[in-house]
Amino acid sequence: MPKAAQFSATEPLRDGRRVEIRALRHEDRDGLEEAVGRASVESLRRRFFLIKRHFSEQEIEFFSNIDFVDHVALVVVAQENGEPHIVGGGRYVVLDPGRAEIAFAVIDEYQGQGIGAALMRHLAAIARDAGLKELIAEVLPENTAMLKVFRKSRLHSTTRREAGITHVTLQLI
């Protein structure tokens, strides 16, 4: 089993709370669906480019069955009323040798707390360890928070805009 499948780190949020960022587990399926239900329409649109509250069985399988080789996914777990809840996540999917697409989602009440930056840092390190050379992302131009995460990642990046999409390429070497 790849090392990424056991990944776990504790991160402080800007407001003083702490969250665990860890490898997605198969049993997180319900927690992922709960997190989607807690996200605003706008947050879902920024992540999926359309408003999507429900997923097909095939999509759920894709999002929850991770091999940690060609598809790596981390979730952000916060304690709420003494119970763990998934409040965000990030993943990359290898497209070609050395190159993967990266994406993030954070439920609204946890946005602006540094979770995107922490996910970026951890996923970039895992990708580097896996031998990847670059990460790419497609971002809506109005998703300034995500563009800022990429800009502040300390990775060399290039952006290109076309047809309402900003294409970001991040170099890992």
ChimeraX commands (.cxc) that place a marker at each C-alpha (Angstrom):
marker #1 position 0.00,0.00,0.00 radius 0.5
marker #1 position 1.42,3.44,-0.94 radius 0.5
marker #1 position 2.70,5.68,1.86 radius 0.5
marker #1 position 0.11,8.34,0.92 radius 0.5
marker #1 position -2.68,5.96,1.97 radius 0.5
marker #1 position -1.56,6.38,5.61 radius 0.5
marker #1 position -1.07,10.16,5.44 radius 0.5
marker #1 position -2.23,12.19,8.45 radius 0.5
marker #1 position -1.31,15.65,9.73 radius 0.5
marker #1 position -2.82,18.07,12.20 radius 0.5
marker #1 position -3.12,21.67,11.04 radius 0.5
marker #1 position -4.05,24.83,12.95 radius 0.5
marker #1 position -6.68,27.05,11.40 radius 0.5
marker #1 position -6.48,30.85,11.41 radius 0.5
marker #1 position -9.22,31.01,14.08 radius 0.5
marker #1 position -7.29,28.69,16.45 radius 0.5
marker #1 position -9.22,25.48,15.77 radius 0.5
marker #1 position -7.28,22.42,14.67 radius 0.5
marker #1 position -8.20,19.96,11.93 radius 0.5
marker #1 position -6.81,16.66,10.80 radius 0.5
marker #1 position -5.86,16.31,7.15 radius 0.5
marker #1 position -5.67,12.64,6.32 radius 0.5
marker #1 position -5.94,10.11,3.54 radius 0.5
marker #1 position -9.48,9.45,2.38 radius 0.5
marker #1 position -10.82,6.08,3.53 radius 0.5
marker #1 position -13.52,3.99,1.90 radius 0.5
marker #1 position -15.69,4.42,5.00 radius 0.5
marker #1 position -15.64,8.22,4.44 radius 0.5
marker #1 position -18.25,7.89,1.70 radius 0.5
marker #1 position -21.16,9.11,3.88 radius 0.5
marker #1 position -19.03,11.92,5.27 radius 0.5
marker #1 position -18.25,13.12,1.74 radius 0.5
marker #1 position -21.93,13.16,0.87 radius 0.5
marker #1 position -22.68,15.04,4.10 radius 0.5
marker #1 position -20.02,17.64,3.26 radius 0.5
marker #1 position -21.52,18.19,-0.20 radius 0.5
marker #1 position -24.89,18.71,1.49 radius 0.5
marker #1 position -23.36,21.40,3.73 radius 0.5
marker #1 position -21.69,23.31,0.89 radius 0.5
marker #1 position -23.38,26.33,-0.64 radius 0.5
marker #1 position -24.60,26.37,-4.21 radius 0.5
marker #1 position -21.80,28.82,-5.04 radius 0.5
marker #1 position -19.09,26.62,-3.49 radius 0.5
marker #1 position -20.35,23.61,-5.44 radius 0.5
marker #1 position -20.39,25.64,-8.66 radius 0.5
marker #1 position -16.80,26.79,-8.08 radius 0.5
marker #1 position -15.68,23.17,-7.54 radius 0.5
marker #1 position -17.73,21.31,-10.17 radius 0.5
marker #1 position -18.46,24.23,-12.57 radius 0.5
marker #1 position -22.16,23.51,-12.12 radius 0.5
marker #1 position -24.53,23.14,-9.21 radius 0.5
marker #1 position -24.38,19.52,-8.22 radius 0.5
marker #1 position -25.98,18.31,-5.00 radius 0.5
marker #1 position -26.32,14.65,-5.92 radius 0.5
marker #1 position -23.93,12.27,-7.60 radius 0.5
marker #1 position -24.47,9.10,-9.57 radius 0.5
marker #1 position -23.28,5.81,-8.11 radius 0.5
marker #1 position -20.42,5.86,-10.63 radius 0.5
marker #1 position -19.36,9.36,-9.50 radius 0.5
marker #1 position -19.54,8.38,-5.84 radius 0.5
marker #1 position -17.35,5.36,-6.57 radius 0.5
marker #1 position -14.84,7.58,-8.36 radius 0.5
marker #1 position -14.69,10.05,-5.46 radius 0.5
marker #1 position -14.49,7.42,-2.72 radius 0.5
marker #1 position -12.43,4.52,-4.15 radius 0.5
marker #1 position -8.87,5.84,-4.22 radius 0.5
marker #1 position -5.79,3.81,-5.19 radius 0.5
marker #1 position -3.24,6.36,-3.84 radius 0.5
marker #1 position -1.13,5.84,-6.95 radius 0.5
marker #1 position -3.01,7.43,-9.85 radius 0.5
marker #1 position -5.67,9.00,-7.64 radius 0.5
marker #1 position -4.74,10.53,-4.28 radius 0.5
marker #1 position -7.35,12.14,-2.02 radius 0.5
marker #1 position -7.08,13.84,1.35 radius 0.5
marker #1 position -9.95,14.92,3.57 radius 0.5
marker #1 position -10.10,17.61,6.22 radius 0.5
marker #1 position -11.73,16.43,9.43 radius 0.5
marker #1 position -12.93,18.86,12.11 radius 0.5
marker #1 position -14.39,18.07,15.49 radius 0.5
marker #1 position -17.89,19.50,15.81 radius 0.5
marker #1 position -19.76,18.87,19.05 radius 0.5
marker #1 position -17.25,16.13,19.83 radius 0.5
marker #1 position -17.84,14.31,16.54 radius 0.5
marker #1 position -15.53,14.16,13.51 radius 0.5
marker #1 position -16.95,15.71,10.32 radius 0.5
marker #1 position -15.41,16.06,6.87 radius 0.5
marker #1 position -15.29,19.78,6.07 radius 0.5
marker #1 position -13.11,19.74,2.97 radius 0.5
marker #1 position -10.80,17.80,0.79 radius 0.5
marker #1 position -8.37,17.83,-2.05 radius 0.5
marker #1 position -7.22,15.33,-4.61 radius 0.5
marker #1 position -5.13,14.80,-7.63 radius 0.5
marker #1 position -5.65,12.42,-10.53 radius 0.5
marker #1 position -2.74,11.44,-12.75 radius 0.5
marker #1 position -3.47,12.32,-16.37 radius 0.5
marker #1 position -0.15,11.45,-18.00 radius 0.5
marker #1 position 3.17,10.23,-16.60 radius 0.5
marker #1 position 4.50,13.04,-14.40 radius 0.5
marker #1 position 1.35,15.18,-14.62 radius 0.5
marker #1 position -1.86,15.27,-12.55 radius 0.5
marker #1 position -4.96,17.42,-12.19 radius 0.5
marker #1 position -5.57,18.83,-8.72 radius 0.5
marker #1 position -8.81,20.08,-7.15 radius 0.5
marker #1 position -10.08,21.22,-3.74 radius 0.5
marker #1 position -13.35,21.84,-1.96 radius 0.5
marker #1 position -13.97,23.33,1.49 radius 0.5
marker #1 position -17.40,23.86,3.01 radius 0.5
marker #1 position -18.30,27.50,3.44 radius 0.5
marker #1 position -17.95,27.91,7.19 radius 0.5
marker #1 position -14.34,26.70,6.99 radius 0.5
marker #1 position -13.28,28.80,4.00 radius 0.5
marker #1 position -10.69,31.50,4.61 radius 0.5
marker #1 position -9.04,29.49,7.41 radius 0.5
marker #1 position -5.95,28.28,5.52 radius 0.5
marker #1 position -7.30,24.83,4.63 radius 0.5
marker #1 position -6.70,25.25,0.89 radius 0.5
marker #1 position -3.07,26.24,1.48 radius 0.5
marker #1 position -2.54,23.25,3.80 radius 0.5
marker #1 position -4.10,20.85,1.29 radius 0.5
marker #1 position -1.95,22.34,-1.47 radius 0.5
marker #1 position 1.22,21.91,0.58 radius 0.5
marker #1 position 0.46,18.29,1.51 radius 0.5
marker #1 position -0.74,17.20,-1.94 radius 0.5
marker #1 position 2.28,18.83,-3.62 radius 0.5
marker #1 position 4.62,16.94,-1.25 radius 0.5
marker #1 position 2.83,13.63,-1.92 radius 0.5
marker #1 position 2.91,14.29,-5.68 radius 0.5
marker #1 position 6.62,15.14,-5.57 radius 0.5
marker #1 position 7.33,11.93,-3.62 radius 0.5
marker #1 position 5.38,10.02,-6.29 radius 0.5
marker #1 position 7.62,11.46,-9.01 radius 0.5
marker #1 position 5.13,13.90,-10.49 radius 0.5
marker #1 position 6.58,16.98,-12.19 radius 0.5
marker #1 position 3.51,19.20,-12.52 radius 0.5
marker #1 position 0.00,19.72,-11.27 radius 0.5
marker #1 position -2.68,21.36,-13.35 radius 0.5
marker #1 position -6.03,22.85,-12.44 radius 0.5
marker #1 position -8.99,24.42,-14.16 radius 0.5
marker #1 position -10.46,27.24,-12.11 radius 0.5
marker #1 position -13.35,29.62,-12.68 radius 0.5
marker #1 position -11.87,33.14,-12.99 radius 0.5
marker #1 position -14.09,34.41,-10.17 radius 0.5
marker #1 position -12.71,31.77,-7.78 radius 0.5
marker #1 position -10.11,34.20,-6.52 radius 0.5
marker #1 position -9.55,32.27,-3.28 radius 0.5
marker #1 position -8.39,29.17,-5.18 radius 0.5
marker #1 position -6.25,31.22,-7.56 radius 0.5
marker #1 position -4.66,32.86,-4.50 radius 0.5
marker #1 position -3.88,29.43,-2.98 radius 0.5
marker #1 position -2.04,28.48,-6.17 radius 0.5
marker #1 position -0.25,31.85,-6.37 radius 0.5
marker #1 position 0.94,31.63,-2.75 radius 0.5
marker #1 position 1.98,27.97,-2.99 radius 0.5
marker #1 position 5.62,28.90,-3.68 radius 0.5
marker #1 position 5.50,26.67,-6.74 radius 0.5
marker #1 position 6.40,28.14,-10.10 radius 0.5
marker #1 position 3.07,28.61,-11.86 radius 0.5
marker #1 position 1.69,29.75,-15.15 radius 0.5
marker #1 position -1.89,30.69,-15.92 radius 0.5
marker #1 position -3.80,30.95,-19.14 radius 0.5
marker #1 position -7.41,32.05,-19.64 radius 0.5
marker #1 position -9.82,30.84,-22.26 radius 0.5
marker #1 position -13.59,30.54,-22.55 radius 0.5
marker #1 position -14.35,31.40,-18.92 radius 0.5
marker #1 position -11.74,29.06,-17.44 radius 0.5
marker #1 position -8.35,29.80,-15.94 radius 0.5
marker #1 position -5.85,27.01,-16.57 radius 0.5
marker #1 position -3.13,26.81,-13.91 radius 0.5
marker #1 position 0.06,24.78,-14.20 radius 0.5
marker #1 position 2.22,24.30,-11.12 radius 0.5
marker #1 position 5.77,22.99,-11.44 radius 0.5
marker #1 position 6.86,20.57,-8.71 radius 0.5
marker #1 position 10.54,20.53,-9.70 radius 0.5
marker link #1:1,2 radius 0.2
marker link #1:2,3 radius 0.2
marker link #1:3,4 radius 0.2
marker link #1:4,5 radius 0.2
marker link #1:5,6 radius 0.2
marker link #1:6,7 radius 0.2
marker link #1:7,8 radius 0.2
marker link #1:8,9 radius 0.2
marker link #1:9,10 radius 0.2
marker link #1:10,11 radius 0.2
marker link #1:11,12 radius 0.2
marker link #1:12,13 radius 0.2
marker link #1:13,14 radius 0.2
marker link #1:14,15 radius 0.2
marker link #1:15,16 radius 0.2
marker link #1:16,17 radius 0.2
marker link #1:17,18 radius 0.2
marker link #1:18,19 radius 0.2
marker link #1:19,20 radius 0.2
marker link #1:20,21 radius 0.2
marker link #1:21,22 radius 0.2
marker link #1:22,23 radius 0.2
marker link #1:23,24 radius 0.2
marker link #1:24,25 radius 0.2
marker link #1:25,26 radius 0.2
marker link #1:26,27 radius 0.2
marker link #1:27,28 radius 0.2
marker link #1:28,29 radius 0.2
marker link #1:29,30 radius 0.2
marker link #1:30,31 radius 0.2
marker link #1:31,32 radius 0.2
marker link #1:32,33 radius 0.2
marker link #1:33,34 radius 0.2
marker link #1:34,35 radius 0.2
marker link #1:35,36 radius 0.2
marker link #1:36,37 radius 0.2
marker link #1:37,38 radius 0.2
marker link #1:38,39 radius 0.2
marker link #1:39,40 radius 0.2
marker link #1:40,41 radius 0.2
marker link #1:41,42 radius 0.2
marker link #1:42,43 radius 0.2
marker link #1:43,44 radius 0.2
marker link #1:44,45 radius 0.2
marker link #1:45,46 radius 0.2
marker link #1:46,47 radius 0.2
marker link #1:47,48 radius 0.2
marker link #1:48,49 radius 0.2
marker link #1:49,50 radius 0.2
marker link #1:50,51 radius 0.2
marker link #1:51,52 radius 0.2
marker link #1:52,53 radius 0.2
marker link #1:53,54 radius 0.2
marker link #1:54,55 radius 0.2
marker link #1:55,56 radius 0.2
marker link #1:56,57 radius 0.2
marker link #1:57,58 radius 0.2
marker link #1:58,59 radius 0.2
marker link #1:59,60 radius 0.2
marker link #1:60,61 radius 0.2
marker link #1:61,62 radius 0.2
marker link #1:62,63 radius 0.2
marker link #1:63,64 radius 0.2
marker link #1:64,65 radius 0.2
marker link #1:65,66 radius 0.2
marker link #1:66,67 radius 0.2
marker link #1:67,68 radius 0.2
marker link #1:68,69 radius 0.2
marker link #1:69,70 radius 0.2
marker link #1:70,71 radius 0.2
marker link #1:71,72 radius 0.2
marker link #1:72,73 radius 0.2
marker link #1:73,74 radius 0.2
marker link #1:74,75 radius 0.2
marker link #1:75,76 radius 0.2
marker link #1:76,77 radius 0.2
marker link #1:77,78 radius 0.2
marker link #1:78,79 radius 0.2
marker link #1:79,80 radius 0.2
marker link #1:80,81 radius 0.2
marker link #1:81,82 radius 0.2
marker link #1:82,83 radius 0.2
marker link #1:83,84 radius 0.2
marker link #1:84,85 radius 0.2
marker link #1:85,86 radius 0.2
marker link #1:86,87 radius 0.2
marker link #1:87,88 radius 0.2
marker link #1:88,89 radius 0.2
marker link #1:89,90 radius 0.2
marker link #1:90,91 radius 0.2
marker link #1:91,92 radius 0.2
marker link #1:92,93 radius 0.2
marker link #1:93,94 radius 0.2
marker link #1:94,95 radius 0.2
marker link #1:95,96 radius 0.2
marker link #1:96,97 radius 0.2
marker link #1:97,98 radius 0.2
marker link #1:98,99 radius 0.2
marker link #1:99,100 radius 0.2
marker link #1:100,101 radius 0.2
marker link #1:101,102 radius 0.2
marker link #1:102,103 radius 0.2
marker link #1:103,104 radius 0.2
marker link #1:104,105 radius 0.2
marker link #1:105,106 radius 0.2
marker link #1:106,107 radius 0.2
marker link #1:107,108 radius 0.2
marker link #1:108,109 radius 0.2
marker link #1:109,110 radius 0.2
marker link #1:110,111 radius 0.2
marker link #1:111,112 radius 0.2
marker link #1:112,113 radius 0.2
marker link #1:113,114 radius 0.2
marker link #1:114,115 radius 0.2
marker link #1:115,116 radius 0.2
marker link #1:116,117 radius 0.2
marker link #1:117,118 radius 0.2
marker link #1:118,119 radius 0.2
marker link #1:119,120 radius 0.2
marker link #1:120,121 radius 0.2
marker link #1:121,122 radius 0.2
marker link #1:122,123 radius 0.2
marker link #1:123,124 radius 0.2
marker link #1:124,125 radius 0.2
marker link #1:125,126 radius 0.2
marker link #1:126,127 radius 0.2
marker link #1:127,128 radius 0.2
marker link #1:128,129 radius 0.2
marker link #1:129,130 radius 0.2
marker link #1:130,131 radius 0.2
marker link #1:131,132 radius 0.2
marker link #1:132,133 radius 0.2
marker link #1:133,134 radius 0.2
marker link #1:134,135 radius 0.2
marker link #1:135,136 radius 0.2
marker link #1:136,137 radius 0.2
marker link #1:137,138 radius 0.2
marker link #1:138,139 radius 0.2
marker link #1:139,140 radius 0.2
marker link #1:140,141 radius 0.2
marker link #1:141,142 radius 0.2
marker link #1:142,143 radius 0.2
marker link #1:143,144 radius 0.2
marker link #1:144,145 radius 0.2
marker link #1:145,146 radius 0.2
marker link #1:146,147 radius 0.2
marker link #1:147,148 radius 0.2
marker link #1:148,149 radius 0.2
marker link #1:149,150 radius 0.2
marker link #1:150,151 radius 0.2
marker link #1:151,152 radius 0.2
marker link #1:152,153 radius 0.2
marker link #1:153,154 radius 0.2
marker link #1:154,155 radius 0.2
marker link #1:155,156 radius 0.2
marker link #1:156,157 radius 0.2
marker link #1:157,158 radius 0.2
marker link #1:158,159 radius 0.2
marker link #1:159,160 radius 0.2
marker link #1:160,161 radius 0.2
marker link #1:161,162 radius 0.2
marker link #1:162,163 radius 0.2
marker link #1:163,164 radius 0.2
marker link #1:164,165 radius 0.2
marker link #1:165,166 radius 0.2
marker link #1:166,167 radius 0.2
marker link #1:167,168 radius 0.2
marker link #1:168,169 radius 0.2
marker link #1:169,170 radius 0.2
marker link #1:170,171 radius 0.2
marker link #1:171,172 radius 0.2
marker link #1:172,173 radius 0.2
view
